[in-house]
Amino acid sequence: MIDIRKFISELRVQGIEFITGVPDTLLNDFCLNIEESWDKDKHVIAANEGNSIGLAAGYHVSTNTIPFVYMQNSGIGNCVNPLLSLTEKNVYSIPMILLIGWRGEPGIKDHPQHTKQGELTITSLEAMGVQCKVVENDDDKAIEDLKWAVDTARKTSHPVALIARKGVFHKAEKSGFNKDDRYELSREDAIKVVVENVPKNTLFVASTGRSTRELFEVRNILGQSHKHDFLNVGAMGHTSSIALGLAIANKDRLVVCIDGDSSTIMHLGAMTTMGKVSPKNLLHIVLNNGVHESVGGQKSAGQMINLTEIAKNCGYKNTLDSYIAKKQELITTITSFLNIDGPNFIDFHIQKGIRKDMPPLKFSHLKAKNEFMNNILK
């Protein structure tokens, strides 16, 4: 790993003032260092990557400085519209530097959901006219690449990208619990409570990150089949939309959406669609730890906003007055919601962390999809 403090110091030397982005596994130590060392009013963790591009554009036109935006390559999809219709040289020609974690880099072992995005990362950037360089695990070369990016962004008045390989800006995955006496359950414990207190034929959708991993393990611990579960291992922010599609097509079965706070916030507008369609058979549960846990534990807006009031005003039929944080409250609420039409919503606050011996998620995506579909269509 490069000397991240030296790299961040060079950002200041190069005149970078404003930094925004969405935390990424391959950038987690960079993101954590920025969170600790950068001016609080000049660093914004955004809801999604397109949000970051807009923030950066607004700052640039106010200061004529070069903003810095970080993300995982999966977030490029969220950036396509603002990159092509806002920052593009034939529109407003706005310079910025993108630091992009390269999941699924060809030749590097990674999960299937990253493979195609890894293959197309450089191709997609070049297709949008975004010049890019791959950052190597070398301090001096990384600084040279940063200087190149700043100079090129200034000269072209256009976004440029630095692509970060695995191991350049991060160490290993962090595990273990950050004990918080305000919250009784871990995410794994909360998922187990939900599984044990809904009908056995309930369909589950779990969000990107550790929720999918832990739902899979909970089924193993309980000796249950995985055929009722759709694990949304990619497509962050779209879990509730998948659940809504399932609920529309399976009106005779309960659909439970196990979501995370950062995932929910990423595409918060999906909740308005949920309220508008108003499926009677859907229960949306946000397991809210207030951080981007899977990518380093950077603080999210999850516990700063009132997700319950948002759900209520989006048209969810039944919510509580606020979040809950006790096991018995979760059981009682689920039980009560089983007897009334939804969509229903629970914001359940949990401890941060994952147990150190949690097995990695290993399964065949296509086999799991086919088993899930056969369960529904039989």
C-alpha positions as CSV (number, residue, x, y, z in Angstrom):
1,M,0.0,0.0,0.0
2,I,1.3,3.5,-0.8
3,D,1.8,6.1,1.9
4,I,-1.7,7.5,2.0
5,R,-0.8,10.5,4.2
6,K,1.8,11.5,1.7
7,F,-0.7,11.2,-1.1
8,I,-3.3,13.3,0.8
9,S,-0.6,15.9,1.6
10,E,0.0,16.2,-2.1
11,L,-3.7,16.8,-2.7
12,R,-3.3,20.0,-0.7
13,V,-0.1,20.9,-2.5
14,Q,-1.9,20.6,-5.8
15,G,-4.7,23.0,-4.7
16,I,-7.4,20.4,-4.0
17,E,-9.9,21.9,-1.6
18,F,-13.1,19.9,-1.9
19,I,-13.4,16.1,-1.7
20,T,-16.6,14.1,-2.0
21,G,-17.6,10.5,-2.9
22,V,-19.0,7.2,-1.8
23,P,-16.7,4.9,0.2
24,D,-15.2,1.8,-1.4
25,T,-13.5,-1.3,-0.2
26,L,-10.4,-0.8,-2.3
27,L,-10.2,2.8,-1.1
28,N,-11.2,2.3,2.5
29,D,-7.9,3.4,4.2
30,F,-7.8,6.5,1.9
31,C,-11.5,7.2,2.8
32,L,-10.8,6.8,6.5
33,N,-7.8,9.1,6.4
34,I,-9.7,11.7,4.5
35,E,-12.5,11.5,7.1
36,E,-10.0,12.0,9.9
37,S,-7.7,14.7,8.4
38,W,-9.7,16.8,5.8
39,D,-11.6,19.9,6.7
40,K,-15.1,18.7,7.8
41,D,-16.9,21.3,5.6
42,K,-14.8,20.4,2.6
43,H,-15.4,16.6,2.6
44,V,-18.9,15.2,1.9
45,I,-19.8,11.5,1.8
46,A,-22.6,11.5,-0.7
47,A,-25.7,9.4,-1.1
48,N,-24.5,8.1,-4.5
49,E,-21.8,8.8,-7.0
50,G,-23.9,10.9,-9.3
51,N,-24.7,13.1,-6.2
52,S,-20.9,13.5,-5.8
53,I,-20.4,14.7,-9.4
54,G,-23.1,17.3,-8.8
55,L,-21.5,18.4,-5.6
56,A,-18.1,18.7,-7.2
57,A,-19.5,20.7,-10.1
58,G,-21.2,23.1,-7.8
59,Y,-18.0,23.6,-5.8
60,H,-15.9,24.1,-9.0
61,V,-18.1,26.8,-10.5
62,S,-18.0,28.7,-7.2
63,T,-14.2,28.5,-6.6
64,N,-12.5,27.6,-9.9
65,T,-10.6,24.9,-8.0
66,I,-10.3,21.2,-9.0
67,P,-12.6,19.0,-6.9
68,F,-11.8,15.4,-6.1
69,V,-14.4,12.5,-6.2
70,Y,-13.8,9.0,-5.0
71,M,-15.9,5.9,-5.7
72,Q,-15.9,2.2,-6.6
73,N,-16.1,1.4,-10.3
74,S,-19.6,0.1,-9.7
75,G,-20.5,3.7,-9.1
76,I,-19.6,4.7,-12.7
77,G,-23.1,3.8,-13.7
78,N,-24.5,6.4,-11.3
79,C,-22.2,9.0,-12.9
80,V,-22.9,8.5,-16.6
81,N,-25.7,11.1,-16.8
82,P,-23.9,13.9,-15.0
83,L,-20.6,13.2,-16.7
84,L,-22.2,13.3,-20.1
85,S,-24.8,16.1,-19.6
86,L,-23.2,18.3,-17.0
87,T,-19.4,18.1,-16.9
88,E,-18.8,17.2,-20.5
89,K,-16.7,19.6,-22.5
90,N,-19.6,20.5,-24.9
91,V,-21.9,21.3,-22.0
92,Y,-20.3,23.1,-19.0
93,S,-16.8,21.6,-19.3
94,I,-16.2,21.1,-15.6
95,P,-12.8,19.7,-14.5
96,M,-12.5,17.2,-11.6
97,I,-10.5,14.2,-10.6
98,L,-12.1,10.8,-10.1
99,L,-10.4,8.2,-7.9
100,I,-12.0,4.9,-8.8
101,G,-11.4,1.5,-7.0
102,W,-11.0,-1.1,-9.6
103,R,-13.1,-4.1,-8.5
104,G,-13.0,-7.0,-11.0
105,E,-9.8,-6.0,-12.6
106,P,-9.1,-8.6,-15.3
107,G,-6.7,-11.3,-14.0
108,I,-7.4,-10.5,-10.3
109,K,-9.7,-12.9,-8.5
110,D,-13.0,-11.2,-7.4
111,H,-16.7,-11.9,-7.0
112,P,-18.8,-12.4,-10.1
113,Q,-20.8,-9.2,-9.7
114,H,-17.6,-7.2,-10.2
115,T,-16.3,-9.1,-13.3
116,K,-18.1,-7.3,-16.1
117,Q,-17.7,-3.9,-14.5
118,G,-14.0,-4.6,-14.1
119,E,-13.6,-5.5,-17.7
120,L,-15.4,-2.3,-18.8
121,T,-14.0,0.2,-16.3
122,I,-11.4,1.8,-18.6
123,T,-13.4,1.2,-21.7
124,S,-16.5,3.0,-20.3
125,L,-14.4,6.0,-19.1
126,E,-12.6,6.4,-22.4
127,A,-16.0,6.2,-24.2
128,M,-17.1,9.2,-22.1
129,G,-13.9,11.1,-23.0
130,V,-12.5,10.7,-19.5
131,Q,-8.7,10.3,-19.7
132,C,-7.4,7.9,-17.1
133,K,-4.3,6.3,-15.6
134,V,-3.9,3.2,-13.4
135,V,-2.3,4.0,-10.0
136,E,0.4,1.5,-9.1
137,N,1.6,0.5,-5.7
138,D,4.5,2.9,-5.8
139,D,4.6,6.2,-3.8
140,D,6.6,8.3,-6.3
141,K,4.6,7.0,-9.3
142,A,1.3,7.6,-7.4
143,I,2.3,11.2,-6.8
144,E,3.3,11.6,-10.4
145,D,-0.1,10.3,-11.5
146,L,-1.8,12.7,-9.2
147,K,0.1,15.6,-10.6
148,W,-0.8,14.4,-14.1
149,A,-4.5,14.2,-13.2
150,V,-4.5,17.8,-11.8
151,D,-2.6,19.2,-14.8
152,T,-4.8,17.4,-17.3
153,A,-8.1,18.4,-15.6
154,R,-6.9,22.0,-15.6
155,K,-5.8,22.0,-19.3
156,T,-8.8,20.2,-20.7
157,S,-11.4,21.5,-18.2
158,H,-12.8,18.1,-18.1
159,P,-13.0,15.1,-15.6
160,V,-10.0,12.8,-15.5
161,A,-9.7,9.5,-13.6
162,L,-7.1,7.6,-11.5
163,I,-7.9,3.9,-11.4
164,A,-6.8,2.3,-8.1
165,R,-5.7,-1.4,-8.2
166,K,-6.4,-3.7,-5.2
167,G,-3.9,-3.1,-2.4
168,V,-2.9,0.4,-3.4
169,F,-5.2,2.4,-1.1
170,H,-6.4,-0.2,1.4
171,K,-5.4,-3.0,3.6
172,A,-7.4,-6.1,4.6
173,E,-11.1,-6.3,5.5
174,K,-11.9,-5.1,9.0
175,S,-14.0,-7.4,11.2
176,G,-15.2,-7.6,14.8
177,F,-17.8,-5.5,16.7
178,N,-17.8,-1.9,17.8
179,K,-19.9,-2.4,21.0
180,D,-22.6,0.2,21.4
181,D,-24.8,-0.3,24.5
182,R,-27.7,1.6,22.9
183,Y,-28.3,-1.2,20.5
184,E,-29.0,-4.7,21.5
185,L,-28.5,-6.8,18.4
186,S,-25.9,-7.2,15.7
187,R,-27.1,-7.3,12.1
188,E,-26.7,-11.1,12.0
189,D,-28.8,-11.5,15.2
190,A,-31.5,-9.1,13.8
191,I,-31.7,-11.1,10.5
192,K,-32.1,-14.3,12.6
193,V,-35.0,-12.7,14.5
194,V,-36.7,-11.7,11.3
195,V,-36.3,-15.1,9.7
196,E,-37.7,-16.8,12.8
197,N,-40.8,-14.6,13.1
198,V,-42.3,-14.6,9.6
199,P,-44.1,-17.3,7.6
200,K,-41.8,-20.1,6.3
201,N,-42.7,-19.3,2.7
202,T,-41.7,-15.7,3.0
203,L,-39.6,-14.4,0.1
204,F,-36.5,-12.4,1.2
205,V,-34.3,-9.9,-0.6
206,A,-31.1,-8.9,1.1
207,S,-29.0,-5.8,0.3
208,T,-25.5,-5.5,-1.0
209,G,-22.7,-6.1,1.4
210,R,-22.8,-8.0,4.7
211,S,-26.6,-8.5,4.8
212,T,-26.4,-11.0,2.0
213,R,-23.5,-12.8,3.6
214,E,-25.3,-13.0,7.0
215,L,-28.7,-14.0,5.7
216,F,-26.9,-16.9,3.8
217,E,-25.1,-17.9,7.1
218,V,-28.3,-17.6,9.2
219,R,-30.0,-20.1,6.9
220,N,-27.1,-22.5,7.3
221,I,-27.2,-22.2,11.1
222,L,-30.9,-22.8,11.2
223,G,-30.6,-25.7,8.7
224,Q,-32.9,-24.0,6.2
225,S,-32.9,-23.9,2.5
226,H,-31.7,-20.8,0.6
227,K,-34.5,-21.2,-2.0
228,H,-36.6,-18.3,-0.5
229,D,-33.8,-15.8,-0.7
230,F,-32.7,-13.4,-3.4
231,L,-29.2,-12.1,-2.5
232,N,-28.6,-8.7,-4.1
233,V,-24.8,-8.9,-4.1
234,G,-24.4,-6.0,-6.5
235,A,-26.7,-3.2,-7.6
236,M,-26.4,-1.2,-4.4
237,G,-29.4,0.9,-3.6
238,H,-31.8,-1.2,-5.6
239,T,-32.8,-3.9,-3.1
240,S,-36.2,-2.4,-2.3
241,S,-37.0,-2.1,-6.0
242,I,-36.3,-5.8,-6.5
243,A,-38.5,-6.5,-3.5
244,L,-41.3,-4.4,-4.9
245,G,-41.1,-6.3,-8.2
246,L,-41.4,-9.5,-6.3
247,A,-44.3,-8.3,-4.2
248,I,-46.2,-7.2,-7.3
249,A,-45.8,-10.7,-8.9
250,N,-46.4,-12.7,-5.7
251,K,-49.4,-11.2,-4.0
252,D,-50.1,-14.3,-2.0
253,R,-46.7,-14.3,-0.2
254,L,-45.0,-12.0,2.2
255,V,-41.9,-10.3,0.8
256,V,-39.3,-9.0,3.3
257,C,-36.7,-6.5,2.2
258,I,-33.6,-6.6,4.4
259,D,-31.9,-3.3,3.6
260,G,-29.0,-1.2,4.9
261,D,-29.1,2.4,5.8
262,S,-26.5,3.4,3.1
263,S,-28.2,1.2,0.5
264,T,-31.6,2.8,1.3
265,I,-30.2,6.3,1.1
266,M,-28.4,5.7,-2.1
267,H,-31.6,5.6,-4.1
268,L,-34.1,7.1,-1.6
269,G,-36.5,7.9,-4.4
270,A,-37.4,4.2,-4.7
271,M,-39.4,4.6,-1.5
272,T,-41.8,7.0,-3.3
273,T,-42.4,4.3,-5.8
274,M,-43.1,1.8,-3.0
275,G,-45.6,4.2,-1.5
276,K,-47.3,4.9,-4.9
277,V,-47.6,1.2,-5.8
278,S,-48.5,0.3,-2.2
279,P,-48.0,-3.5,-2.2
280,K,-50.0,-5.1,0.7
281,N,-47.5,-7.9,1.1
282,L,-44.2,-6.1,1.6
283,L,-42.2,-5.5,4.8
284,H,-39.2,-3.2,4.4
285,I,-36.7,-3.5,7.2
286,V,-33.6,-1.2,7.4
287,L,-30.9,-2.6,9.6
288,N,-29.3,0.8,10.4
289,N,-25.8,1.0,11.9
290,G,-25.2,4.5,10.7
291,V,-22.0,3.7,8.8
292,H,-20.7,2.4,5.4
293,E,-19.6,-0.7,7.2
294,S,-18.5,-3.0,4.4
295,V,-16.1,-0.4,3.0
296,G,-14.4,0.8,6.2
297,G,-17.0,2.2,8.6
298,Q,-17.2,5.8,7.4
299,K,-20.2,7.6,8.9
300,S,-23.4,7.6,6.9
301,A,-26.5,9.8,7.3
302,G,-28.5,6.7,8.4
303,Q,-28.9,7.6,12.1
304,M,-28.9,11.3,11.5
305,I,-32.2,11.3,9.6
306,N,-35.6,10.0,10.4
307,L,-36.2,7.2,8.0
308,T,-39.5,6.3,9.6
309,E,-40.9,9.7,8.9
310,I,-39.6,9.5,5.3
311,A,-41.3,6.2,4.8
312,K,-44.5,7.5,6.3
313,N,-44.5,10.5,4.0
314,C,-43.6,8.4,1.0
315,G,-46.9,6.5,1.5
316,Y,-45.9,3.4,3.5
317,K,-49.1,2.2,5.2
318,N,-47.7,1.3,8.5
319,T,-44.6,2.6,10.3
320,L,-43.7,3.2,13.9
321,D,-43.2,6.6,15.4
322,S,-39.4,6.3,15.3
323,Y,-36.6,3.7,15.0
324,I,-36.5,0.7,17.4
325,A,-33.4,-1.0,18.9
326,K,-34.5,-3.9,21.1
327,K,-35.0,-7.5,20.2
328,Q,-38.5,-7.7,21.7
329,E,-39.6,-4.5,19.9
330,L,-38.6,-6.1,16.6
331,I,-40.5,-9.3,17.3
332,T,-43.6,-7.4,18.5
333,T,-43.6,-5.1,15.5
334,I,-43.1,-7.9,12.9
335,T,-45.9,-9.9,14.5
336,S,-48.3,-6.9,14.5
337,F,-47.4,-6.1,10.8
338,L,-48.2,-9.6,9.7
339,N,-51.9,-9.0,10.4
340,I,-52.3,-5.7,8.5
341,D,-51.8,-4.6,4.9
342,G,-48.6,-3.0,3.9
343,P,-46.3,-1.7,2.7
344,N,-44.8,-1.7,6.2
345,F,-41.5,-0.2,7.4
346,I,-39.1,-0.7,10.3
347,D,-36.0,1.2,11.0
348,F,-34.0,-1.0,13.3
349,H,-30.8,0.3,14.8
350,I,-28.0,-2.2,15.3
351,Q,-24.5,-2.6,16.5
352,K,-21.6,-2.0,14.0
353,G,-19.5,-4.9,12.9
354,I,-19.5,-8.5,11.8
355,R,-18.2,-11.5,13.8
356,K,-14.6,-12.4,13.0
357,D,-15.4,-16.0,12.0
358,M,-18.2,-15.1,9.5
359,P,-17.6,-17.3,6.5
360,P,-17.2,-15.6,3.1
361,L,-20.2,-15.8,0.8
362,K,-19.6,-18.6,-1.7
363,F,-22.5,-19.7,-3.9
364,S,-23.5,-20.1,-7.5
365,H,-25.5,-17.0,-8.5
366,L,-27.3,-18.7,-11.4
367,K,-28.0,-21.8,-9.4
368,A,-29.4,-19.7,-6.6
369,K,-31.6,-17.7,-9.1
370,N,-32.9,-20.9,-10.6
371,E,-33.8,-22.4,-7.2
372,F,-35.5,-19.1,-6.2
373,M,-37.5,-19.1,-9.4
374,N,-38.4,-22.7,-9.2
375,N,-39.7,-22.1,-5.6
376,I,-41.9,-19.3,-6.9
377,L,-43.1,-20.9,-10.2
378,K,-43.8,-24.5,-9.0
